[in-house]
Amino acid sequence: MLLGIIEMVEAGVTAVADHYFYMDKAAEAVKKAGIRANLGWAMFGFQGESIIEQTSAFVRQWQGTANGRIRTIMAPHAPYTCDDDFLRATVKAAEKLGVGIHIHVSETKEQTQTSLHNRGLTPIQIIEQTGVLSVPTILAHACGVLSSDIEILAKYQTGIAHAPKTYLKLGMDIAPVTELRQAGIPVGLATDGAASNNTLDLWESLRLLAMMPKFLQRKPEVLPCAEALYIATVESARVFGLEKKLGRLAPGYLADLILIDLSGVHHQPNHNIPANLVYSLRPEDVQTVIIDGQIVMRSRSARLRLIASDVNSR
């Protein structure tokens, strides 16, 4: 987690929603490094409902800590790894704790068709019927959603974690970003992690986010640069659950911001800054990162280097 945070901060990422294992250790890394995070401890149905109480203890321990930089969320893995009773029990715990749910759902069209064949329901219909959508939800991927699923999602407080490089690398389907956003469902920019991405370079994901709809629809006007940047900032903050505190440089918002150097030759001629940010920027162009008003990286060096030394020594 420390290594991942270093890579993300050096690329200008100030906040991450992470759904995985050993999240108590991940929370310690977040607290130490100074980044902002929404952490969910992945749960599987085969572990039994006792795992829900264990995860609830993690939520109670870490929610709002590190000066509010750490937020927590319940994280049942997916409808195909958690049965309906397990999902309902998770919803009850989330409601009691006042947190949302982060879940993988409809990751591919094949997954959706299998669910329809086996149960007569799409994964989206399953999470609606089990109450998952009754709390704020982060839906990982949703590449296999149907038009009817989008209509369902539009009724609830939910958002999509969209990781375009992963879909290309794994030969997956591509989430219908345009259709989701037209229905009012926010899309957040994601990397999905090193196992299916190899880097945590969100700028690379941003380029793919902007280009893939153009390619699929054969229309270069689709998803212009300014709109792609909106997804990476304001809309991602909405998926993150902090749309009134993150994603804008405005009075009353949290002091999470980055300073970028656009003097490199790869940015010249500099006629269109949004285009530079979406199509030309490299992680090393990020010079300074400020999170919660604290300088985490200044001129590409800071206390993160000490953390890196600590990691390397292990």
N, C-alpha and C positions, 0 to 999 in steps of 0.2 A: 504493500500500500504506500509506503514511503517513496519507493522508486516511482510508482505511478504518479504520485502527487508532484514529485520533482519534475517529471516529464510534462505533466499538465500545466504546472505553474510556468515553466520555461516557455510554453506555447501560449500563455496568456489565459488559461482556464482558471476561473476563480471559484466555480461551484460545480459539484458533481453529485449525481444521484447514482448510488451504487447498490447493487443487489447481489450479494454473494455470501460466502462463509466467513467464520471467525470475525464477525463484525465488531466485536469488542476490541480486538486488536486494531482493526481498521479505524475505529473511533479514536483510539489512542494516537494513531498516526495523524489523523486529521487535526486533533487538538494540538499536537506538537508542531505540525507544519504551518498551521495558520490558515488553511483553506476552508471553504464552506462546503458542507456535505449533507445529503439526505440519505441515510443509511438504512438498508433493510437486510435482515438476516434470512437468507433463503431457507424455505421449509418445504418438505416433501410429505405427501400423505403417508408413506410407509413408515415414517418416524412416529406416527401416532399423535394424538392431540396434546400430549404432554409437551411436545416441542413448541406448541403455541404459547404455553405459559412461560417456557424458557425465553422465547423471543419477547414476550410481553415484559419480562424482567429486564431485558436489554433495553427496550423502549423506555421503561420507567427510569432506568439508570442514566441514560444518555440524552433524553429529549431536552433540548434547550440549553445544553451545556456548551462550554467553550464560548462564553459570552453570546450564546444564541447561534453560533455558527453551525452547531450540530443539531440536525433534526432527524427524527427516526420515522420508520414506516414499516408496516407489516408486509411480509414478502413471501406469500405462497408461490411456489415456482410457476405452476401453470395448471390449467384445468385438466390436462392429460396426465399430470403427476399428483394431483390432489383431488380426491373425490368430493362430491357435493357436500357431504356432512363436514368434511375438513374445511372446505371453503366457508360454509356457514359459521362454523366455530371461529374461524379467523376474522370474519366480519364482526361478530359479537365482540371479540377482543379489541379490534380496531375502534369500534364505536365507544367501548368503555374507556379506552386510552385517549380517544380524541385524535387519532391519527388516520392516515389513509392507507392504501394498499398499492404495492408495486408488483406487477405480475406479467409473465410472458403469456401472450395470447394471440391466436391466429397468426402464427409466425410464417406459415406458408399456406398456399391454396390447398395443397395436399392435406395439410393438417385440418383445414376446415372441411374438406370433402370427407375425410375419414370420420370426423365427428358427426357429420350429417348422416353418414352411412350407419354408424354404430348406435347413435342416439337420436337421430332425427332433429338434432339441434346444432347450431354453430357454436364454437367456443364463446363468442360474444353473447349468444343467447343463454349459455350456461352461466356465465358470470353475472348476467342480469338476474336470472332466476334464483341464484344463490345469494344475491344481495351485495355482491362485490362492488357493483357500480353505485351503491347507495352511499358510499364514502368516497372522498377524492381518490382517484386512481391514476397511476402511471402505467400505461400499457406498453410493454416492450414489443416493438416491431409491427405487429398488426398488418403484415404484408399480405395476408390471405383474407382480409375482410371483404364481405359482400356489400352491395349497395344497401341491402336491408340492415346489415350490421351497422353501417354508418348512420342510418336513421336512428337506431337504438342509442348509439354512443352520443349523438347530438343532444340527447335528453339529459345527460348527466355531466357532472363535473369531472372530466377526464381529459387526458392528454396522451400523445403518442411519443415514445422514445424512438427516434428514427436514426438508424445507423447504416447509411448507404454503402460504405466500403465493405462491411460485413456481408451484405446481400450480394455484392458482386463477387467477393472472394469465395463464398460458399455456393454460388450458383442458385441463390434463392429468388423468390419473387420480390417485387419492389412495392413498397407501400404506396397506395394511391394518395400521395401528398396533396395534390390539387383538390381532389374530391373531399378529402377529410377537412381541409381548411375552408372550402366553400360551405361545408356544413357547420362551420363554427367550432370545429374540434382542433385545438392547438397541437402543433407539431413541434417537438423539441429536438435539437441536434445532439446526436450521440456517436460514440466510437464503438461501444459494445465491449471493449477490452482487448487485451493483447492476443488472446487465444484465437480470435476470429478477425483481428484487424492488424496486428503486429505493431502498431503505434497508437499513441493516444493524441495524435495530431488532429485537433478539431478543425484546423484550417483545411486540411485535406478532405475531411468529411463535408465541410461547408462547400467546397468546390463541387464535389460529387452531388450533394443535395441540389445545387443550382443547375447542374448540367443534365442529370438523369431525366427530369421531366421534359426538358427540351428534346432530348433524344427520343424518348418514348412517344411523345406527341408530335414529333417532327416539326416543332415550332420554336424557333430561337427566342421568341418574345416571352415564352412562359417563364415564370419565376425570375424576374429581373433582379439585379444585384441588391438593390435596396430592400426588396422583399426577402431575399435570402438572409441578409443581415438582420432583418426584423425577426426572422425565425430563430437565428442564433442568439438573440438577446432578449427582446421583449417576450416573444412567444415561448422560448425555452424557460424563461422565468415563470410563465403561467403554468407550464407543465410541472415545473419544480414546486409550484404551490406558493410562490412569493411574488406574484405579478405586481403587487403594490409596493414592493420593496427592492426588487432587483430588475435589471435589464435596461434601465434608463439612467442617464446623467441628469438628475432633476432634484430640486429641493425635496427633502423628506425621504429620499431613497438611500439605501445603504451605500457606504463608500467602497464599492467594489469597482475598480477601474484599472485599465492597462494603458501604458504609453507605448506607442509604436513608432519606429523609425522607418520612414518611407523614402529615405535618400538613396537606397541601393539602386544599382543599375537595372535590376529586374523590375523596378517600379517606374522606370522612365520610358517615354515621357509621361509625366504625372498629370493627366487631364481629367481623370475620373476616380476620386478616392474610393467610392464604394466598389468599383471594378478592381482597383488595386487590392483591396482587402479580400475580396472573394476569389479573384483569379491569380493574383501574383504573390500574395504574402507568404513568407516562410516563418516558421516558429522563431528563428533567431532574430527576426525583425522586432519581436516583442522585447522591449528594453526594461520596463519597470512594471511591477504588478502590485497593486494595493488592494487588500482585502480587509473589510471591516475597518477601514481607516488606517490600517497598519501596512507598512511597506514590507512585503514578503520577498520581493526581488527588486533590486535597484541596479540598473546598468548591467543586467544579466549576471549579477552575483549578489549573494546575500546569505543569510543564515541557512538557507536550504543547502548550501554547499557543505555546511557542517553536518547536516542530516545525511547527506550523501556519503560523507566520509564514515559516518557511523554505520550506515548500511553496508558499505564496502568492507568494513572491518569485521563484519559478521560472516 
